[in-house]
């Protein structure tokens, strides 16, 4: 759907590359500019396969790698020339860093007024923290997320994935597409100022609204929900399950599953508001009733009673789930050093037209685009986008300005 879009990716690590991954998955042509050493995540392992780290492979599918020395004037000139042709530029340098290369928004927009320029930083382009670097773990702490995560009597717990980086990439891609739509109508580009801190706060949604209304910090509830009870994980005899009771009718049916129908009539638990207020009394009762049951037994009973419940699956179990298979959640492509490379599919690859014909379809089996080797596309990008001759490229490679894999 974005096949006519040229995206210049000056970002590295996660938030920026995730943004450009989404655009590449939607069909955009993405040129990833890397230093001669490559994106930092190429060395973030183990695991490694075929000399590539799993981390790097996770967010760079379908891009082209142009490796060059930005500090060399010839290298920065190449990037400026590419920026003049780009529809979208994505960067996550510290505030002001790219000005010394003539690659800040003002400089790029002077030569390309229609460019949508996306800056991703920890705290944004202004404010007292504008110069501070942004790291997901630090932002989880700074935004209030860490303080609310973990068990009530335990320490703060970081989420197991860089959640703020991923959500920032998603927000950045959404903002870029909105700015492109505006450009199509007005001819004007835009500077998207995307901050991990802003995204973290906005992504607290109900918890943030609750805090604004009460002035109180959210309590640590483990897997529990601040506004719905019971809505959390419970241990059973052979693992754990999540029970997600969303209304009073479901709670009454869940009490039947427990063999404790009287709980649904108890004034302390008859309504969700009452259950939230009396969480400390109800949850231990539910836990005691569930502890001796097997996971299969409980899930079957909940399914029969139309009470939402799921197993607490491991990630390999989730990826192998029949629903994941039906949705094509894992795709594969041929990588030059890895061979067959399995990857998590894009959730964006399910778009059909009015007659059901695919508008954006998953790649053919075994033919998914793969992440590029460092500098694998340097020569092709310089030849195609800038019209450089083989001799000119050879000279840049010989001088170490450009790296060609």
C-alpha positions as CSV (number, residue, x, y, z in Angstrom):
1,X,0.0,0.0,0.0
2,X,3.0,2.3,0.4
3,X,5.0,1.1,-2.5
4,X,5.7,4.6,-3.9
5,X,7.1,5.8,-0.6
6,X,10.8,6.3,0.0
7,X,11.8,6.2,3.6
8,X,15.3,7.2,4.8
9,X,16.0,5.5,8.1
10,X,18.7,7.2,10.2
11,X,17.7,5.4,13.4
12,X,19.1,2.5,15.3
13,X,18.2,0.1,18.2
14,X,14.4,-0.3,18.5
15,X,11.9,2.6,18.5
16,X,13.0,4.1,15.1
17,X,13.7,0.7,13.4
18,X,10.3,-0.5,14.6
19,X,8.7,2.5,13.0
20,X,10.4,1.9,9.7
21,X,9.7,-1.8,10.0
22,X,6.0,-1.0,10.0
23,X,6.4,1.2,7.0
24,X,8.4,-1.5,5.1
25,X,5.8,-4.1,6.0
26,X,3.2,-1.8,4.4
27,X,5.3,-1.7,1.2
28,X,7.5,1.3,1.6
29,X,11.1,1.3,0.2
30,X,13.3,1.8,3.3
31,X,17.0,2.6,3.1
32,X,18.6,2.0,6.5
33,X,21.7,4.1,6.9
34,X,24.3,2.5,9.2
35,X,27.7,3.4,10.4
36,X,30.6,1.1,9.3
37,X,30.2,-0.7,12.6
38,X,26.5,-1.2,12.0
39,X,23.4,-0.8,14.2
40,X,24.3,-1.4,17.8
41,X,21.8,-4.2,18.0
42,X,23.8,-6.3,15.5
43,X,26.0,-7.0,18.6
44,X,23.2,-7.5,21.1
45,X,23.3,-11.2,21.8
46,X,23.2,-14.1,22.2
47,X,21.3,-15.5,20.5
48,X,23.1,-15.1,17.1
49,X,22.4,-17.1,13.9
50,X,24.5,-16.8,10.8
51,X,26.5,-14.0,12.4
52,X,23.3,-11.9,13.0
53,X,21.7,-11.2,16.4
54,X,18.1,-12.1,17.0
55,X,17.5,-8.6,18.3
56,X,18.6,-7.0,15.0
57,X,16.7,-9.5,12.9
58,X,13.5,-8.8,14.8
59,X,13.0,-5.2,13.5
60,X,14.9,-4.8,10.2
61,X,13.0,-7.0,7.8
62,X,12.6,-5.7,4.2
63,X,15.0,-2.8,4.4
64,X,18.2,-2.0,2.4
65,X,21.4,-1.4,4.3
66,X,23.6,1.5,3.2
67,X,26.7,1.6,5.4
68,X,28.8,4.7,5.4
69,X,30.9,7.1,7.6
70,X,28.6,10.0,8.4
71,X,31.6,11.9,9.9
72,X,33.3,12.0,6.5
73,X,32.0,15.0,4.5
74,X,31.5,12.8,1.5
75,X,29.4,10.4,3.7
76,X,27.2,13.2,5.1
77,X,26.8,14.6,1.6
78,X,25.5,11.3,0.3
79,X,22.9,11.2,3.1
80,X,21.9,14.8,2.4
81,X,21.3,13.9,-1.2
82,X,19.2,11.0,-0.2
83,X,17.2,13.2,2.2
84,X,16.3,15.5,-0.6
85,X,14.6,12.6,-2.3
86,X,12.9,11.1,0.7
87,X,9.2,11.2,1.5
88,X,10.0,10.3,5.1
89,X,13.2,10.7,7.2
90,X,13.3,8.9,10.6
91,X,16.1,9.7,13.1
92,X,16.7,9.1,16.8
93,X,19.9,11.1,17.4
94,X,20.2,13.3,20.5
95,X,18.5,16.7,20.1
96,X,20.6,18.9,17.8
97,X,23.2,16.2,16.9
98,X,22.3,16.0,13.2
99,X,22.7,19.8,12.7
100,X,26.5,19.4,12.4
101,X,26.0,17.2,9.3
102,X,23.3,19.5,7.8
103,X,20.7,16.8,8.4
104,X,18.5,18.5,11.0
105,X,14.9,19.2,10.1
106,X,15.5,22.8,9.1
107,X,18.3,21.9,6.7
108,X,16.6,18.9,5.2
109,X,13.3,20.8,4.8
110,X,15.1,23.7,3.1
111,X,15.9,21.3,0.2
112,X,12.9,19.1,0.5
113,X,9.9,21.2,1.7
114,X,7.5,18.2,1.5
115,X,9.5,15.9,3.7
116,X,7.9,14.3,6.7
117,X,10.8,14.3,9.2
118,X,10.3,12.1,12.3
119,X,12.6,12.8,15.3
120,X,12.5,10.1,18.1
121,X,14.1,11.1,21.4
122,X,13.8,10.2,25.0
123,X,12.1,13.4,26.2
124,X,11.3,15.5,23.1
125,X,12.8,18.5,21.4
126,X,12.1,20.9,24.2
127,X,11.7,21.0,28.0
128,X,14.3,20.6,30.8
129,X,15.1,17.0,29.9
130,X,15.5,17.5,26.2
131,X,19.2,16.7,26.2
132,X,18.9,13.5,28.2
133,X,19.2,10.1,26.4
134,X,16.2,7.9,26.5
135,X,16.4,4.2,27.4
136,X,13.4,2.0,27.7
137,X,14.2,0.7,31.2
138,X,14.9,4.3,32.4
139,X,11.6,5.5,30.9
140,X,9.7,2.6,32.5
141,X,11.0,4.0,35.8
142,X,10.6,7.7,35.0
143,X,7.0,7.3,33.7
144,X,5.6,5.5,36.7
145,X,5.2,2.2,35.0
146,X,7.9,0.4,37.1
147,X,6.3,1.6,40.3
148,X,3.0,0.0,39.5
149,X,4.4,-3.3,38.1
150,X,5.1,-6.4,40.3
151,X,3.4,-8.0,43.3
152,X,2.0,-6.0,46.1
153,X,4.7,-7.1,48.6
154,X,7.5,-7.2,46.0
155,X,9.9,-4.8,44.3
156,X,9.2,-2.9,41.1
157,X,9.5,-5.1,38.0
158,X,10.5,-4.2,34.5
159,X,8.4,-5.5,31.6
160,X,10.0,-8.3,29.7
161,X,10.0,-6.4,26.4
162,X,11.0,-2.8,25.6
163,X,7.3,-1.8,25.6
164,X,7.9,2.0,25.5
165,X,10.2,1.7,22.5
166,X,7.8,-0.5,20.6
167,X,4.8,1.8,21.3
168,X,6.9,4.8,20.3
169,X,7.7,3.2,17.0
170,X,4.0,2.5,16.5
171,X,3.0,6.1,17.4
172,X,5.8,7.5,15.1
173,X,4.6,5.4,12.1
174,X,1.0,6.6,12.7
175,X,2.1,10.2,12.9
176,X,4.2,9.9,9.8
177,X,1.3,8.5,7.8
178,X,-1.1,11.2,9.0
179,X,1.5,13.9,8.1
180,X,1.8,12.3,4.6
181,X,-1.9,12.5,4.1
182,X,-1.7,16.2,5.1
183,X,1.2,16.7,2.6
184,X,-0.9,15.1,-0.1
185,X,-3.6,17.7,0.5
186,X,-1.4,20.8,1.1
187,X,2.0,20.0,-0.3
188,X,3.6,20.8,3.0
189,X,5.8,18.5,5.0
190,X,6.1,18.3,8.8
191,X,8.4,17.7,11.7
192,X,7.1,15.0,14.0
193,X,8.5,15.4,17.5
194,X,8.1,11.9,19.1
195,X,9.2,11.4,22.7
196,X,9.4,8.1,24.5
197,X,8.4,9.9,27.7
198,X,5.2,11.3,26.1
199,X,4.3,8.0,24.7
200,X,4.9,6.2,28.0
201,X,2.5,8.6,29.8
202,X,-0.1,8.5,27.1
203,X,0.0,4.7,27.1
204,X,-0.9,4.5,30.7
205,X,-4.5,5.2,29.6
206,X,-6.9,4.2,32.4
207,X,-4.1,4.1,35.0
208,X,-3.1,7.7,34.2
209,X,-6.7,8.9,34.2
210,X,-7.3,7.2,37.6
211,X,-4.2,9.0,38.9
212,X,-5.3,12.4,37.6
213,X,-8.7,11.9,39.2
214,X,-7.5,10.7,42.6
215,X,-3.9,12.0,42.9
216,X,-2.9,8.5,44.1
217,X,-0.3,6.3,42.5
218,X,-1.6,2.9,41.2
219,X,-0.9,0.0,43.6
220,X,1.2,-2.9,42.5
221,X,-1.3,-5.7,41.8
222,X,0.8,-8.4,40.1
223,X,-1.3,-9.6,37.2
224,X,-4.5,-8.1,38.7
225,X,-6.6,-5.3,37.2
226,X,-7.1,-2.0,39.0
227,X,-10.8,-1.7,38.1
228,X,-12.0,-5.3,37.5
229,X,-12.0,-8.3,39.9
230,X,-11.3,-11.2,39.4
231,X,-9.2,-10.4,36.4
232,X,-5.7,-11.9,36.9
233,X,-3.5,-15.0,36.8
234,X,-4.1,-17.9,39.3
235,X,-1.9,-20.9,40.0
236,X,-3.5,-24.3,39.3
237,X,-2.1,-27.8,39.9
238,X,-0.1,-27.9,36.7
239,X,0.6,-24.3,35.7
240,X,-1.3,-21.1,35.7
241,X,-4.3,-19.6,34.0
242,X,-5.8,-16.1,33.6
243,X,-9.4,-15.6,34.5
244,X,-10.8,-12.4,33.0
245,X,-14.3,-11.8,34.5
246,X,-15.6,-8.7,32.8
247,X,-19.1,-8.3,34.3
248,X,-21.4,-9.5,37.0
249,X,-23.1,-12.2,34.8
250,X,-19.7,-13.8,34.1
251,X,-18.9,-13.6,37.8
252,X,-22.0,-15.6,38.7
253,X,-21.2,-18.2,36.1
254,X,-17.6,-18.3,37.4
255,X,-18.9,-18.9,40.9
256,X,-20.8,-21.9,39.5
257,X,-17.5,-23.2,38.0
258,X,-15.9,-22.8,41.4
259,X,-18.7,-24.7,43.1
260,X,-19.3,-21.6,45.2
261,X,-22.6,-20.1,43.8
262,X,-23.2,-18.3,47.1
263,X,-20.3,-15.9,46.4
264,X,-22.3,-14.3,43.6
265,X,-25.0,-13.4,46.1
266,X,-22.7,-12.2,48.8
267,X,-23.1,-8.4,49.0
268,X,-19.3,-8.0,49.2
269,X,-18.9,-9.6,45.7
270,X,-22.2,-9.2,43.9
271,X,-21.1,-6.2,41.8
272,X,-17.8,-5.4,40.3
273,X,-17.5,-2.2,42.4
274,X,-18.0,-4.3,45.5
275,X,-15.4,-6.9,44.3
276,X,-12.8,-4.2,43.6
277,X,-13.4,-2.8,47.1
278,X,-13.2,-6.3,48.6
279,X,-10.4,-7.7,46.4
280,X,-8.4,-8.7,49.5
281,X,-11.2,-11.1,50.7
282,X,-12.3,-12.5,47.3
283,X,-9.0,-13.2,45.6
284,X,-7.6,-15.6,48.2
285,X,-10.9,-17.5,48.1
286,X,-10.7,-17.9,44.4
287,X,-7.1,-18.9,44.5
288,X,-7.8,-21.6,47.1
289,X,-10.6,-23.1,45.0
290,X,-8.5,-23.1,41.8
291,X,-5.2,-24.4,43.3
292,X,-6.1,-28.2,43.2
293,X,-7.6,-28.1,39.7
294,X,-5.7,-28.9,36.5
295,X,-5.4,-26.4,33.8
296,X,-7.3,-28.4,31.2
297,X,-10.1,-29.1,33.6
298,X,-10.5,-25.5,34.6
299,X,-10.3,-24.1,31.0
300,X,-12.9,-26.6,29.8
301,X,-15.3,-25.7,32.6
302,X,-14.8,-21.9,32.0
303,X,-15.3,-22.4,28.2
304,X,-18.6,-24.3,28.9
305,X,-19.7,-21.5,31.2
306,X,-18.6,-18.8,28.7
307,X,-16.2,-17.3,31.3
308,X,-13.1,-15.8,29.6
309,X,-10.0,-17.9,30.7
310,X,-6.8,-18.7,29.0
311,X,-3.6,-20.6,29.9
312,X,-0.5,-18.7,30.8
313,X,1.4,-19.8,27.8
314,X,5.1,-19.6,27.1
315,X,6.2,-17.6,24.0
316,X,7.0,-20.8,22.1
317,X,3.6,-22.2,23.0
318,X,1.9,-19.0,21.8
319,X,3.8,-19.0,18.5
320,X,2.7,-22.7,18.0
321,X,-0.9,-22.1,18.9
322,X,-3.4,-23.3,16.3
323,X,-4.8,-19.7,16.0
324,X,-1.2,-18.4,15.4
325,X,-0.9,-21.0,12.6
326,X,-4.2,-20.1,11.1
327,X,-3.3,-16.5,11.0
328,X,0.1,-17.1,9.6
329,X,1.8,-15.5,12.6
330,X,5.2,-17.0,11.6
331,X,6.7,-16.4,8.2
332,X,10.0,-17.4,6.7
333,X,12.4,-16.0,4.2
334,X,15.8,-16.9,2.8
335,X,18.7,-15.1,4.4
336,X,22.2,-15.1,2.8
337,X,24.0,-16.3,6.0
338,X,21.2,-17.8,8.1
339,X,19.4,-19.8,5.4
340,X,15.8,-20.2,6.2
341,X,14.9,-17.5,8.7
342,X,11.6,-17.7,10.7
343,X,10.2,-14.3,11.7
344,X,7.1,-13.0,13.4
345,X,4.6,-11.9,10.7
346,X,3.3,-8.4,10.5
347,X,-0.2,-7.9,12.0
348,X,-0.7,-5.4,9.2
349,X,-0.8,-8.1,6.5
350,X,-4.5,-8.7,6.6
351,X,-6.2,-6.1,4.4
352,X,-8.8,-6.9,1.8
353,X,-10.9,-4.9,-0.6
354,X,-14.7,-4.8,-0.9
355,X,-14.8,-8.0,-2.9
356,X,-12.4,-9.8,-0.5
357,X,-9.4,-9.6,-2.8
358,X,-6.2,-8.9,-0.8
359,X,-5.0,-5.4,-0.8
360,X,-2.0,-6.2,1.4
361,X,-1.3,-9.9,1.7
362,X,1.3,-11.9,3.6
363,X,4.3,-13.0,1.5
364,X,4.3,-16.3,-0.3
365,X,5.5,-19.2,1.9
366,X,9.3,-19.1,2.3
367,X,9.5,-15.8,0.5
368,X,9.2,-13.2,3.2
369,X,11.6,-10.2,3.0
370,X,14.6,-10.5,5.4
371,X,16.8,-8.1,7.3
372,X,19.9,-6.9,5.3
373,X,23.5,-7.7,6.0
374,X,25.5,-4.6,6.9
375,X,26.2,-2.6,3.7
376,X,24.6,-5.3,1.5
377,X,22.8,-2.6,-0.5
378,X,25.3,0.2,-0.4
379,X,26.3,0.0,-4.1
380,X,22.8,-0.5,-5.3
381,X,21.3,2.4,-3.4
382,X,24.0,4.8,-4.5
383,X,23.6,3.7,-8.1
384,X,19.8,3.7,-8.2
385,X,19.0,6.7,-6.0
386,X,21.9,9.1,-6.7
387,X,23.1,7.9,-10.1
388,X,26.7,7.3,-9.0
389,X,28.9,5.4,-11.4
390,X,30.7,2.2,-10.5
391,X,34.0,4.1,-10.5
392,X,32.7,6.7,-8.1
393,X,31.4,4.0,-5.8
394,X,34.6,2.1,-6.0
395,X,36.5,5.2,-4.9
396,X,34.2,5.7,-1.9
397,X,34.6,2.1,-0.9
398,X,38.4,2.2,-1.3
399,X,38.5,5.3,0.9
400,X,36.4,3.7,3.6
401,X,33.6,6.2,3.2
402,X,31.2,3.5,2.1
403,X,31.1,-0.1,3.2
404,X,29.9,-2.6,0.7
405,X,29.2,-6.2,1.9
